Amino acid sequence: MVRSASAVREVPRQNEPTSGLPGLDRAFAYRGGVLTVEDVDLTAVAAAVGTPAYVYSEAALVGRYRLLADALAPLGAMVCYALKANSNQAVIATFARSGAGADVVSEGEMRRALAAGVPADRVVFAGVGKTRDELRAALAAGIMQVNVESEPELELLDAVAREMGRTAAVALRVNPDVDARTHAKISTGRKENKFGIDIALASAAAARAHALPGIAFKGFACHIGSQLTELAPFREAFARVAELVRTVRAQGIPVEHLDLGGGLGVRYGNEPLADVAGYAQAIRDTVAGLGCRLVVEPGRFLVAEAGLLLARVVYVKQGESRRFVIVDAAMNDLVRPAMYDAFHAVLPVREPPQGTTMAPVDLVGPICESSDTFARDRPMQEVSPGELVVFCTAGAYGAAMSSTYNSRPLVPEVLVRGDRFAVVRPRQAIETLLALDRLPPWHDEAQKPPGAANAARAQSS
Ligand SMILES: *Cc1c(COP(=O)(O)O)cnc(C)c1O
C-alpha cells in the first residue's frame, strides 16, 4: 500500500515506552521523568496554552488509521472517519490526507468534513432526523451517499431530489436487532432503539427505494453501537445484512454498497479487546464475498487513544472519610464519566518514583453537580495543588461533546507532531462567550424614566 506523501514519519524507536500507559497510544510515554507526547513535554504545553487542554498526537492518529486501513485494504473497504468522535478540522484533515473519507451526522459535520479537505464523493451522511434543509445541502454538495433511516425520510429525500433535478444515492440503514453488549446509551442495533429500518421491513423498503425516481438505491448500512469489545455482535449483524442482500438481489434489485458502520472498541483500562485482524476476518467471513463496495465508519477507534485531557490540581481536600482531588477540568470539558459512567485512567505528568504508595481518592471538577466526578475511590499517588495530571483515552467524545456549562469557556486543542505542537483550537475567551447573548430591546426602555417608553411609542405611531 502506497503511503501518501503527507503521512508523518514513524515515531522514533526511543519514543517507545518501556511499559505501555493505560489507554494511550505508544506515542505517549514518560521520558526523563515527564509525560511526553511524541517529543513534546506536557509541562511545555501547559506553560504555553494553560489548562485544561486537549492534546493529540498526529503520529498516533495516523498510526491508528493505518492499522485499520491496512487490515481492510485486501477487502477493498473504504474507511470513512465518523467525525462526531472528534470533529476538530485538524484531526479530520489529518485523516483526509491519509486517504480517509468521512461519516457525518449533521449539516455542520458535513461542512466541517468538506472544509477539512474530505472529497465530497467520500462522504456518507447518517442520522435518524435529517431535516429537509440537511437533505438539500447533502444533495447540493454531491456527497457519495445518504444513509436513510426510515421510509418517511426516503419519501422526503425523493421529493427533495426531484425538486433539485437530481437523484440521491441512497443506502438504507437497517436495524439488524443484534445486542452489541455495550453500554445501553451507546447501543443502537436493537429493535427498541430508534435507529434504522427493522431488518424484517428492509427488503420492502429497498423495493420502494428502487422504484422512486429521485432515488438511486445503492445498498444497505448498519451500525449496531459503540465501544464494542467483542466480535460476535459484529459477525451476527454482518451475517444478517448479508442474508438481506441475497434476498433483495433475488428480487432483481441490484445491491452495490454495504456500509458496516463503526463501533470498534478501544482499551480504556484493561478490558478485553476486539482486535483489528479479527474485525477484518469477521468482514471477510460474512460479507466480503458479496462483491459490494464496502465502507466502515470508525470514530472512537481512530482517535480515543491518540488524545488526552491535560488538567491541573487546584485543591486537595481531606474530608472525614474521603480525600478529594479537585482539578480545573470538569464534566463540561469531558462528560463521559458523568454521562456513561466511563472510566478514564488518570496519570500524573511528573513520573512517580517506583514503588510510590497509592491511596484512594475522589477526582472531581469544580462544577456544581455531584455528577461532576471523574473517578471515585481511585487509587492514586499523592498529588499536590498545582500539579499536572492527564485523563487518558480522551481523544474520542471528549472535546467534541464539551459544552460551556457553568460559563466555562471551551478549552484549547493542541496537535503534536514530533517536537512541534500547534494550537488547533484556541481557548475560547470569556468575552466571546458573553458576546453570544443579547438583551431584549425592552430592557433599554425599562431603564428610561417612567413614561419615556410610552412617549417613544406615541411618537413613532
Ligand atoms: C457514532 C457512529 C459511528 C462511530 O461510532 P464509533 O463507536 O465511534 O466507531 C459510526 N456510524 C454511525 C452511524 C454512528 O452513529
The ligand as an ORCA input file, in Angstrom:
! r2SCAN-3c Opt
* xyz 0 1
  C     -21.406      7.118     16.145
  C     -21.446      6.465     14.830
  C     -20.298      5.890     14.290
  C     -18.985      5.838     15.018
  O     -19.033      5.077     16.172
  P     -17.688      4.699     16.953
  O     -18.124      3.835     18.052
  O     -17.100      5.982     17.435
  O     -16.799      4.000     15.990
  C     -20.388      5.329     13.024
  N     -21.546      5.339     12.329
  C     -22.675      5.886     12.813
  C     -23.907      5.861     12.003
  C     -22.666      6.464     14.076
  O     -23.792      6.990     14.567
*
